[in-house]
Amino acid sequence: MRFPAYLLSKAGAVIRPAVVELSDTDLPEGEVLVRVEWSAINFKDAMVTRPGNRNVEESTSPDFTPGQRVLVQGYDLGVDRHGGFAAYARVPADWVVPLPDALTCRTAAIIGLAGCTALLSLRRLVHHGTTPEDGPILVTGASGGVGSAAVALLAHAGFEVVASSGKTTEHEYLKDLGATRVVGREFTEDDGRTLGPQLWAGVVDCVGGRALAEALRTVRYGGAVAASGLTGGNDLATTVYPFIVRGVALLGIDTVSTPIEERRELWAEMADAFPLQHCEEMVNEEIGLDGLTAALDRVLDAAVRGRILVSPALRA
């Protein structure tokens, strides 16, 4: 069996992307062979993470059967083994998540790792004790994949959502997803004080860098920030004051190595937690493997709203 795949090869310091043809013998060992219907691009795909959404083609695991709709994301997919930007992938059974009946493969791809990250952020805030009655939740980088999903999820859960985005053209889109108010990237004035006004009961930060620092200094007493992004940089210039004066909690969100039990729990509740009526609004475009290089460049340039879906069956 031969099939198309998007492959990065490295010669010295040069990385060359290409659509190539692979054989099933090129795939690593694993109990489950999946036929990929849809994948989705995330910012961290530029850092060689490849999420995907698939059907089981073959399985030696008793937990999965041929034809079953499944999802695989995170772990070493696309890093140490071929990932979701191909027609087939072979993975360990304990990486595989069965899709609930209410989700199609396409819908799961739209929600994707971004939606999983957003739902995990919401879970962490709720576990911290944050409720809709506590006040507004700020979402930074709100027009991106994780941000869009977070706005929709939080609004669906009854929270007042303030969306932060530097893209003025996306304000109506964010309000359609459920944002009560949309602010720019600079959501507070820099008055030179170590701590700013207490504005947010909680924050879902999809940006990092300066946005995360500013969010921390403006969270209300006892609030929390769920941080998952680094599009704004991986440095954090802050002080201890938000933590020791206001009791703010910084909650790190990782969905690459999330234990499979929790990952399966997240997806089992996704159909109820996620406002599925907004899924198609989040789709920016659909591409085949030959459109990936240009699409990844646009994602790195923050020139994409919502989600880019990838199907090996599509051609330019």
VOBA-1610 file (N, C-alpha, C; in pm, whole numbers, padded with zeros to 5 digits, always signed):
BEGIN
Met+00084-00119+00000Met+00000+00000+00000Met+00088+00125+00000Arg+00061+00216-00091Arg+00135+00341-00099Arg+00036+00457-00084Phe+00084+00569-00024Phe-00006+00680+00006Phe+00074+00809+00016Pro+00008+00927-00001Pro+00078+01056+00006Pro+00099+01100+00151Ala+00209+01175+00170Ala+00240+01227+00303Ala+00318+01357+00289Tyr+00298+01448+00382Tyr+00374+01572+00387Tyr+00494+01546+00478Leu+00615+01558+00422Leu+00735+01517+00494Leu+00836+01630+00497Leu+00895+01653+00615Leu+01004+01748+00630Leu+01136+01672+00634Ser+01230+01714+00551Ser+01363+01654+00553Ser+01465+01763+00582Lys+01573+01724+00648Lys+01673+01822+00688Lys+01807+01789+00626Ala+01867+01889+00558Ala+02000+01877+00501Ala+02084+01990+00561Gly+02169+01956+00657Gly+02242+02060+00728Gly+02146+02142+00811Ala+02146+02275+00786Ala+02056+02363+00859Ala+01928+02391+00781Val+01916+02331+00664Val+01802+02359+00577Val+01695+02250+00592Ile+01571+02292+00618Ile+01458+02200+00626Ile+01375+02215+00500Arg+01351+02104+00433Arg+01277+02107+00306Arg+01146+02030+00321Pro+01034+02098+00297Pro+00905+02028+00299Pro+00871+01976+00160Ala+00801+01864+00156Ala+00760+01808+00028Ala+00646+01710+00050Val+00561+01696-00050Val+00461+01590-00050Val+00524+01470-00120Val+00536+01360-00048Val+00604+01241-00099Val+00508+01122-00095Glu+00553+01013-00149Glu+00476+00889-00142Glu+00546+00792-00049Leu+00471+00743+00049Leu+00525+00646+00144Leu+00454+00512+00128Ser+00514+00412+00188Ser+00454+00279+00193Ser+00419+00247+00337Asp+00328+00152+00357Asp+00295+00114+00493Asp+00415+00057+00567Thr+00515+00010+00492Thr+00636-00040+00557Thr+00722+00074+00612Asp+00694+00200+00569Asp+00765+00316+00623Asp+00710+00359+00758Leu+00594+00310+00794Leu+00532+00351+00920Leu+00593+00275+01037Pro+00599+00338+01155Pro+00656+00272+01272Pro+00564+00164+01326Glu+00612+00091+01423Glu+00530-00011+01486Glu+00418+00053+01567Gly+00311-00020+01583Gly+00196+00026+01661Gly+00080-00067+01642Glu-00013-00066+01737Glu-00124-00161+01730Glu-00236-00116+01638Val-00240+00015+01606Val-00355+00068+01532Val-00308+00141+01407Leu-00357+00097+01291Leu-00335+00167+01165Leu-00459+00249+01135Val-00443+00380+01119Val-00557+00467+01098Val-00551+00532+00961Arg-00666+00543+00897Arg-00679+00614+00770Arg-00723+00756+00802Val-00643+00853+00763Val-00666+00991+00802Val-00770+01055+00710Glu-00877+01108+00768Glu-00974+01184+00691Glu-00945+01333+00699Trp-00924+01384+00821Trp-00899+01527+00841Trp-00792+01547+00947Ser-00711+01649+00927Ser-00621+01700+01029Ser-00645+01850+01039Ala-00583+01915+01136Ala-00596+02059+01151Ala-00461+02117+01190Ile-00436+02241+01145Ile-00309+02307+01172Ile-00318+02389+01300Asn-00218+02377+01385Asn-00202+02461+01503Asn-00070+02537+01493Phe-00057+02641+01573Phe+00067+02718+01574Phe+00187+02628+01602Lys+00170+02534+01692Lys+00283+02450+01732Lys+00317+02345+01626Asp+00237+02337+01517Asp+00278+02253+01406Asp+00409+02301+01347Ala+00432+02433+01358Ala+00560+02486+01312Ala+00674+02436+01400Met+00638+02384+01517Met+00737+02325+01607Met+00725+02172+01602Val+00675+02125+01491Val+00669+01983+01456Val+00574+01901+01545Thr+00457+01959+01572Thr+00348+01884+01635Thr+00242+01863+01530Arg+00192+01741+01518Arg+00098+01710+01412Arg-00027+01641+01467Pro-00139+01714+01499Pro-00261+01648+01542Pro-00340+01595+01423Gly-00422+01494+01443Gly-00502+01443+01333Gly-00628+01373+01380Asn-00722+01354+01288Asn-00850+01291+01318Asn-00874+01183+01214Arg-00913+01056+01258Arg-00896+00943+01170Arg-01000+00834+01192Asn-00996+00733+01102Asn-01073+00611+01117Asn-00976+00495+01129Val-01014+00394+01210Val-00930+00276+01223Val-00937+00194+01095Glu-00822+00161+01039Glu-00813+00077+00920Glu-00781-00068+00960Glu-00684-00083+01051Glu-00649-00214+01104Glu-00617-00197+01253Ser-00641-00302+01331Ser-00610-00295+01474Ser-00582-00433+01528Thr-00473-00442+01604Thr-00446-00564+01680Thr-00482-00545+01827Ser-00539-00427+01859Ser-00584-00399+01995Ser-00730-00437+02008Pro-00768-00502+02117Pro-00909-00537+02137Pro-00997-00416+02164Asp-00937-00299+02189Asp-01014-00180+02222Asp-01066-00106+02099Phe-01012-00139+01980Phe-01051-00068+01860Phe-01077-00166+01746Thr-01175-00130+01662Thr-01214-00220+01553Thr-01210-00145+01420Pro-01184-00213+01309Pro-01182-00148+01177Pro-01312-00072+01150Gly-01296+00048+01097Gly-01410+00133+01067Gly-01449+00227+01180Gln-01395+00205+01299Gln-01428+00291+01413Gln-01367+00430+01393Arg-01444+00534+01426Arg-01396+00672+01415Arg-01316+00707+01539Val-01193+00753+01518Val-01104+00782+01631Val-01030+00912+01606Leu-00962+00957+01709Leu-00880+01077+01703Leu-00746+01049+01770Val-00639+01104+01712Val-00506+01093+01773Val-00442+01231+01768Gln-00387+01275+01882Gln-00321+01406+01885Gln-00219+01407+01998Gly-00118+01494+01983Gly-00017+01508+02086Gly+00083+01394+02088Tyr+00140+01372+02208Tyr+00246+01273+02227Tyr+00359+01299+02127Asp+00414+01195+02063Asp+00524+01215+01968Asp+00476+01209+01824Leu+00344+01227+01802Leu+00291+01223+01667Leu+00348+01339+01584Gly+00412+01305+01475Gly+00474+01405+01391Gly+00611+01448+01437Val+00658+01393+01550Val+00791+01428+01601Val+00884+01309+01584Asp+00859+01203+01659Asp+00941+01082+01647Asp+00879+00977+01556Arg+00758+01003+01510Arg+00693+00912+01416Arg+00605+00993+01323His+00580+00935+01203His+00499+01006+01104His+00364+01042+01163Gly+00315+01162+01127Gly+00197+01216+01192Gly+00074+01222+01106Gly-00011+01322+01134Gly-00143+01329+01075Gly-00151+01393+00938Phe-00040+01447+00887Phe-00043+01506+00754Phe-00003+01401+00652Ala-00082+01296+00647Ala-00060+01184+00555Ala-00191+01107+00546Ala-00200+01020+00448Ala-00323+00943+00430Ala-00338+00834+00535Tyr-00225+00788+00593Tyr-00229+00683+00695Tyr-00129+00715+00805Ala-00158+00664+00923Ala-00065+00674+01036Ala-00081+00548+01121Arg+00030+00501+01176Arg+00024+00386+01267Arg+00071+00433+01404Val-00010+00405+01506Val+00017+00460+01639Val-00008+00354+01745Pro+00048+00374+01866Pro+00014+00286+01979Pro-00132+00300+02017Ala-00192+00193+02063Ala-00333+00195+02100Ala-00360+00292+02214Asp-00261+00313+02303Asp-00287+00402+02416Asp-00266+00549+02381Trp-00259+00581+02250Trp-00266+00719+02204Trp-00403+00751+02144Val-00485+00651+02126Val-00606+00664+02044Val-00727+00697+02130Val-00807+00794+02082Val-00929+00836+02150Val-01049+00801+02063Pro-01142+00720+02112Pro-01264+00694+02034Pro-01352+00819+02031Leu-01406+00851+01914Leu-01492+00968+01903Leu-01633+00936+01952Pro-01696+01026+02027Pro-01836+01005+02064Pro-01925+01011+01940Asp-02041+00948+01947Asp-02128+00939+01831Asp-02169+01075+01776Ala-02177+01175+01862Ala-02225+01307+01821Ala-02123+01385+01739Leu-01998+01338+01733Leu-01893+01410+01661Leu-01852+01335+01536Thr-01853+01403+01421Thr-01796+01348+01299Thr-01646+01371+01300Cys-01575+01306+01210Cys-01431+01328+01200Cys-01401+01473+01163Arg-01483+01531+01075Arg-01462+01670+01035Arg-01482+01764+01154Thr-01592+01743+01230Thr-01617+01827+01346Thr-01505+01814+01448Ala-01456+01693+01468Ala-01346+01672+01562Ala-01220+01745+01517Ala-01199+01751+01384Ala-01083+01822+01333Ala-01097+01973+01354Ile-01219+02025+01339Ile-01241+02168+01363Ile-01213+02200+01509Ile-01266+02119+01599Ile-01240+02138+01742Ile-01092+02115+01771Gly-01042+02000+01730Gly-00900+01969+01729Gly-00826+01987+01861Leu-00695+01995+01849Leu-00611+02016+01966Leu-00639+02152+02029Ala-00679+02248+01944Ala-00712+02381+01996Ala-00832+02373+02090Gly-00937+02302+02048Gly-01055+02289+02133Gly-01026+02209+02258Cys-00942+02107+02244Cys-00902+02028+02360Cys-00826+02114+02460Thr-00738+02200+02409Thr-00663+02292+02495Thr-00756+02390+02565Ala-00854+02441+02490Ala-00949+02536+02548Ala-01035+02470+02655Leu-01081+02347+02630Leu-01164+02277+02728Leu-01083+02243+02852Leu-00957+02205+02834Leu-00872+02176+02949Leu-00848+02304+03030Ser-00834+02418+02961Ser-00819+02547+03031Ser-00942+02577+03113Leu-01061+02556+03055Leu-01185+02578+03128Leu-01195+02485+03248Arg-01159+02361+03229Arg-01160+02263+03339Arg-01072+02308+03454Arg-00951+02355+03422Arg-00858+02397+03526Arg-00910+02518+03602Leu-00972+02613+03530Leu-01028+02731+03597Leu-01143+02691+03689Val-01229+02602+03642Val-01342+02557+03723Val-01291+02480+03846His-01190+02396+03825His-01132+02322+03938His-01069+02417+04039His-01015+02529+03990His-00959+02630+04081His-01069+02695+04164Gly-01192+02689+04115Gly-01303+02749+04187Gly-01370+02864+04115Thr-01328+02893+03991Thr-01385+03004+03915Thr-01526+02970+03867Thr-01619+03060+03889Thr-01758+03042+03846Thr-01802+03162+03764Pro-01911+03148+03687Pro-01962+03262+03609Pro-01998+03382+03696Glu-02035+03358+03822Glu-02074+03467+03911Glu-01954+03551+03957Asp-01833+03501+03934Asp-01713+03573+03983Asp-01677+03692+03897Gly-01726+03698+03774Gly-01694+03810+03688Gly-01639+03767+03554Pro-01593+03862+03473Pro-01552+03832+03335Pro-01424+03750+03326Ile-01419+03670+03219Ile-01299+03594+03186Ile-01238+03655+03061Leu-01110+03687+03067Leu-01038+03741+02951Leu-00979+03626+02870Val-00993+03634+02738Val-00927+03539+02647Val-00833+03617+02558Thr-00702+03592+02569Thr-00605+03661+02482Thr-00583+03579+02355Gly-00543+03650+02249Gly-00527+03581+02121Gly-00657+03517+02076Ala-00766+03589+02095Ala-00899+03529+02085Ala-00938+03486+01944Ser-00879+03543+01841Ser-00920+03505+01705Ser-00845+03384+01652Gly-00746+03334+01726Gly-00673+03215+01685Gly-00751+03088+01715Gly-00689+02974+01688Gly-00757+02847+01706Gly-00799+02821+01848Val-00705+02827+01944Val-00738+02803+02084Val-00827+02915+02137Gly-00796+03039+02099Gly-00875+03152+02146Gly-01020+03145+02102Ser-01043+03115+01974Ser-01180+03104+01922Ser-01256+02996+01998Ala-01191+02882+02016Ala-01256+02771+02088Ala-01285+02810+02232Ala-01192+02882+02296Ala-01212+02923+02435Ala-01328+03020+02449Val-01337+03115+02357Val-01450+03210+02361Val-01582+03135+02353Ala-01592+03043+02256Ala-01716+02968+02237Ala-01747+02879+02357Leu-01647+02808+02409Leu-01667+02719+02523Leu-01709+02794+02649Leu-01638+02902+02679Leu-01668+02979+02800Leu-01808+03040+02795Ala-01843+03097+02678Ala-01976+03156+02663Ala-02084+03049+02677His-02058+02931+02619His-02153+02821+02626His-02171+02774+02770Ala-02065+02787+02851Ala-02071+02746+02992Ala-02128+02854+03082Gly-02166+02969+03024Gly-02232+03073+03102Gly-02144+03184+03153Phe-02016+03187+03111Phe-01925+03291+03156Phe-01940+03417+03070Glu-01914+03531+03131Glu-01901+03656+03058Glu-01759+03659+02999Val-01748+03671+02868Val-01620+03658+02801Val-01578+03791+02740Val-01457+03834+02773Val-01396+03950+02709Val-01285+03898+02620Ala-01297+03919+02490Ala-01201+03868+02393Ala-01099+03975+02358Ser-00971+03940+02367Ser-00863+04031+02331Ser-00804+03989+02197Ser-00805+04081+02101Ser-00750+04052+01968Ser-00702+04181+01905Gly-00589+04171+01836Gly-00538+04287+01764Gly-00598+04304+01627Lys-00687+04213+01587Lys-00747+04216+01453Lys-00887+04277+01463Thr-00897+04403+01428Thr-01025+04473+01439Thr-01130+04414+01346Thr-01087+04352+01237Thr-01183+04293+01143Thr-01251+04169+01200Glu-01200+04115+01311Glu-01255+03992+01366Glu-01347+04015+01485His-01378+04140+01517His-01459+04169+01634His-01599+04109+01624Glu-01662+04120+01510Glu-01797+04064+01493Glu-01794+03912+01501Tyr-01690+03853+01443Tyr-01673+03707+01450Tyr-01666+03661+01595Leu-01591+03733+01678Leu-01576+03695+01818Leu-01705+03716+01896Lys-01779+03819+01863Lys-01908+03839+01927Lys-02006+03730+01887Asp-01998+03687+01761Asp-02085+03577+01716Asp-02055+03448+01792Leu-01928+03430+01832Leu-01891+03311+01908Leu-01935+03320+02054Gly-01971+03440+02099Gly-02020+03453+02235Gly-01952+03558+02320Ala-01852+03630+02265Ala-01785+03733+02344Ala-01881+03847+02377Thr-01883+03888+02502Thr-01964+04002+02543Thr-01901+04133+02497Arg-01769+04134+02499Arg-01695+04256+02465Arg-01564+04215+02400Val-01513+04298+02307Val-01386+04272+02241Val-01294+04391+02265Val-01172+04363+02309Val-01073+04467+02334Val-00950+04436+02250Gly-00861+04534+02239Gly-00739+04514+02161Gly-00635+04435+02238Arg-00517+04425+02177Arg-00407+04355+02246Arg-00366+04428+02373Glu-00373+04561+02370Glu-00341+04641+02489Glu-00471+04660+02566Phe-00502+04567+02655Phe-00632+04571+02721Phe-00632+04650+02851Thr-00516+04704+02891Thr-00510+04798+03003Thr-00407+04905+02971Glu-00418+05018+03038Glu-00318+05123+03023Glu-00198+05091+03111Asp-00079+05116+03058Asp+00044+05097+03136Asp+00066+05222+03221Asp+00025+05214+03347Asp+00039+05329+03436Asp+00166+05324+03520Gly+00250+05224+03490Gly+00376+05213+03561Gly+00369+05142+03694Arg+00249+05107+03739Arg+00236+05039+03867Arg+00266+04889+03852Thr+00317+04831+03960Thr+00349+04688+03957Thr+00223+04606+03938Leu+00116+04641+04009Leu-00013+04575+03994Leu-00113+04671+03932Gly-00190+04620+03836Gly-00290+04702+03770Gly-00426+04686+03834Pro-00529+04742+03772Pro-00665+04728+03824Pro-00710+04582+03822Gln-00796+04546+03916Gln-00844+04408+03924Gln-00964+04393+03829Leu-00939+04335+03711Leu-01039+04333+03605Leu-01103+04198+03581Trp-01026+04089+03595Trp-01072+03959+03547Trp-01082+03857+03660Ala-01190+03779+03658Ala-01199+03667+03751Ala-01105+03556+03711Gly-01074+03549+03583Gly-00982+03449+03531Gly-00941+03486+03390Val-00840+03418+03341Val-00787+03445+03207Val-00754+03313+03139Val-00788+03302+03011Val-00735+03196+02926Val-00636+03264+02833Asp-00508+03241+02858Asp-00403+03308+02781Asp-00350+03216+02673Cys-00368+03258+02548Cys-00323+03180+02432Cys-00203+03245+02365Val-00142+03343+02431Val-00038+03425+02367Val+00097+03413+02436Gly+00099+03424+02570Gly+00226+03426+02641Gly+00291+03563+02636Gly+00418+03569+02673Gly+00494+03692+02664Gly+00430+03808+02738Arg+00426+03923+02672Arg+00375+04045+02734Arg+00227+04034+02772Ala+00149+03967+02688Ala+00006+03953+02717Ala-00016+03876+02847Leu+00061+03771+02869Leu+00050+03694+02992Leu+00090+03778+03112Ala+00198+03853+03100Ala+00243+03939+03210Ala+00137+04041+03246Glu+00075+04101+03143Glu-00027+04202+03168Glu-00153+04140+03227Ala-00185+04019+03183Ala-00300+03950+03240Ala-00280+03922+03388Leu-00160+03877+03425Leu-00131+03844+03564Leu-00147+03965+03656Arg-00107+04083+03609Arg-00114+04201+03696Arg-00253+04262+03702Thr-00349+04208+03625Thr-00483+04266+03625Thr-00591+04165+03665Val-00549+04046+03712Val-00646+03948+03761Val-00692+03987+03901Arg-00818+03961+03929Arg-00873+03992+04060Arg-00814+03902+04169Tyr-00831+03944+04292Tyr-00780+03866+04405Tyr-00835+03723+04401Gly-00745+03626+04413Gly-00784+03486+04415Gly-00815+03427+04279Gly-00796+03503+04173Gly-00826+03455+04039Gly-00716+03365+03984Ala-00731+03324+03859Ala-00635+03231+03799Ala-00619+03260+03651Val-00501+03227+03601Val-00469+03238+03458Val-00431+03100+03407Ala-00505+03051+03307Ala-00471+02924+03241Ala-00392+02957+03116Ala-00263+02923+03117Ala-00172+02966+03010Ala-00131+02848+02923Ser-00149+02864+02792Ser-00113+02757+02699Ser-00035+02805+02577Gly-00025+02937+02557Gly+00030+02986+02431Gly+00167+03048+02441Leu+00232+03059+02326Leu+00362+03127+02319Leu+00381+03203+02189Thr+00270+03236+02120Thr+00283+03313+01997Thr+00341+03451+02023Gly+00325+03501+02146Gly+00380+03631+02181Gly+00517+03622+02244Gly+00576+03503+02243Gly+00709+03484+02299Gly+00707+03392+02419Asn+00823+03332+02449Asn+00830+03240+02562Asn+00895+03300+02685Asp+00925+03430+02682Asp+00976+03499+02800Asp+00859+03556+02880Leu+00875+03564+03012Leu+00771+03619+03098Leu+00832+03720+03195Ala+00808+03849+03170Ala+00860+03956+03255Ala+00753+03997+03354Thr+00759+03942+03472Thr+00659+03973+03574Thr+00726+03980+03710Thr+00646+03994+03814Thr+00697+03997+03951Thr+00621+03892+04033Val+00662+03877+04158Val+00591+03784+04245Val+00463+03844+04302Tyr+00439+03974+04282Tyr+00328+04041+04348Tyr+00190+03986+04315Pro+00160+03951+04187Pro+00027+03893+04163Pro+00003+03767+04248Phe+00109+03694+04275Phe+00095+03566+04345Phe+00091+03583+04497Ile+00173+03675+04551Ile+00182+03685+04697Ile+00098+03798+04755Val+00049+03890+04669Val-00036+03998+04717Val-00182+03972+04685Arg-00207+03917+04565Arg-00345+03890+04524Arg-00380+03741+04520Gly-00286+03655+04549Gly-00315+03513+04552Gly-00354+03456+04417Val-00302+03514+04311Val-00333+03468+04175Val-00262+03335+04148Ala-00329+03246+04078Ala-00271+03118+04040Ala-00241+03117+03891Leu-00122+03068+03856Leu-00085+03050+03716Leu-00093+02901+03686Leu-00186+02863+03599Leu-00214+02724+03568Leu-00158+02690+03430Gly-00055+02608+03425Gly+00003+02568+03298Gly-00083+02463+03229Ile-00112+02484+03101Ile-00197+02393+03024Ile-00114+02322+02918Asp-00102+02192+02930Asp-00028+02112+02832Asp-00122+02006+02777Thr-00137+02002+02644Thr-00220+01899+02584Thr-00139+01803+02498Val-00009+01821+02494Val+00076+01727+02419Val+00091+01597+02496Ser+00116+01607+02626Ser+00141+01488+02708Ser+00028+01459+02806Thr-00089+01515+02781Thr-00204+01487+02867Thr-00225+01335+02877Pro-00237+01281+02997Pro-00261+01137+03010Pro-00382+01093+02928Ile-00373+00976+02868Ile-00477+00930+02777Ile-00612+00919+02847Glu-00615+00886+02975Glu-00742+00875+03046Glu-00814+01010+03049Glu-00739+01116+03081Glu-00801+01249+03084Glu-00836+01295+02943Arg-00752+01264+02846Arg-00781+01303+02708Arg-00911+01238+02661Arg-00930+01112+02692Arg-01054+01044+02652Arg-01175+01103+02726Glu-01157+01142+02852Glu-01265+01207+02926Glu-01303+01339+02861Leu-01203+01418+02821Leu-01229+01547+02757Leu-01312+01530+02630Trp-01273+01433+02548Trp-01345+01415+02422Trp-01481+01350+02442Ala-01496+01272+02547Ala-01627+01213+02575Ala-01729+01320+02611Glu-01684+01429+02675Glu-01776+01536+02713Glu-01779+01650+02612Met-01696+01642+02505Met-01682+01754+02412Met-01812+01789+02342Ala-01890+01690+02302Ala-02012+01718+02228Ala-02111+01802+02309Asp-02113+01782+02442Asp-02200+01862+02528Asp-02136+01994+02567Ala-02004+01994+02586Ala-01935+02115+02633Ala-01916+02217+02523Phe-01899+02170+02399Phe-01865+02260+02289Phe-01991+02299+02212Pro-02010+02427+02182Pro-02126+02469+02102Pro-02104+02432+01955Leu-02149+02315+01916Leu-02119+02261+01784Leu-02172+02349+01671Gln-02274+02431+01700Gln-02329+02517+01595Gln-02230+02621+01547His-02123+02644+01625His-02023+02744+01585His-01905+02683+01507Cys-01903+02551+01492Cys-01786+02486+01434Cys-01754+02539+01294Glu-01854+02544+01206Glu-01826+02585+01069Glu-01781+02730+01061Glu-01826+02815+01155Glu-01780+02954+01157Glu-01630+02962+01179Met-01573+02862+01244Met-01431+02864+01279Met-01341+02818+01164Val-01399+02762+01060Val-01318+02709+00950Val-01273+02824+00860Asn-01143+02844+00853Asn-01085+02947+00767Asn-01074+02899+00624Glu-01025+02777+00606Glu-01014+02717+00473Glu-00987+02568+00486Glu-01004+02499+00374Glu-00972+02357+00365Glu-00866+02339+00258Ile-00762+02262+00287Ile-00652+02244+00193Ile-00613+02097+00186Gly-00538+02063+00080Gly-00474+01933+00071Gly-00332+01942+00121Leu-00260+01831+00111Leu-00122+01828+00159Leu-00034+01927+00085Asp-00064+01952-00044Asp+00020+02042-00122Asp+00003+02188-00082Gly-00098+02219-00001Gly-00116+02357+00045Gly-00060+02384+00183Leu+00004+02282+00242Leu+00047+02293+00381Leu+00158+02396+00404Thr+00257+02400+00317Thr+00370+02490+00341Thr+00325+02634+00349Ala+00244+02678+00253Ala+00195+02815+00253Ala+00104+02840+00374Ala+00023+02742+00410Ala-00068+02759+00523Ala+00008+02771+00655Leu+00113+02691+00672Leu+00193+02699+00794Leu+00261+02835+00807Asp+00304+02891+00693Asp+00363+03025+00695Asp+00262+03128+00742Arg+00137+03116+00695Arg+00034+03212+00735Arg+00004+03200+00884Val+00005+03078+00935Val-00018+03059+01078Val+00093+03123+01160Leu+00217+03104+01118Leu+00330+03165+01189Leu+00324+03317+01186Asp+00267+03372+01078Asp+00254+03518+01066Asp+00129+03571+01135Ala+00057+03483+01206Ala-00067+03521+01275Ala-00167+03581+01178Ala-00170+03527+01056Ala-00258+03579+00952Ala-00379+03491+00929Val-00414+03409+01028Val-00523+03313+01013Val-00622+03329+01127Arg-00749+03331+01093Arg-00855+03327+01194Arg-00906+03184+01206Gly-00925+03137+01328Gly-00987+03007+01346Gly-00902+02892+01297Arg-00960+02801+01218Arg-00899+02674+01187Arg-00873+02655+01038Ile-00762+02591+01006Ile-00733+02541+00870Ile-00741+02391+00876Leu-00830+02333+00796Leu-00846+02188+00791Leu-00763+02131+00676Val-00709+02012+00699Val-00624+01945+00600Val-00680+01808+00571Ser-00699+01778+00444Ser-00743+01644+00404Ser-00650+01590+00297Pro-00595+01470+00317Pro-00509+01410+00214Pro-00583+01385+00083Ala-00715+01382+00087Ala-00794+01356-00034Ala-00807+01478-00121Leu-00782+01600-00066Leu-00797+01723-00143Leu-00673+01747-00227Arg-00695+01804-00345Arg-00586+01839-00434Arg-00600+01985-00474Ala-00485+02048-00506Ala-00487+02189-00546Ala-00557+02204-00681
//
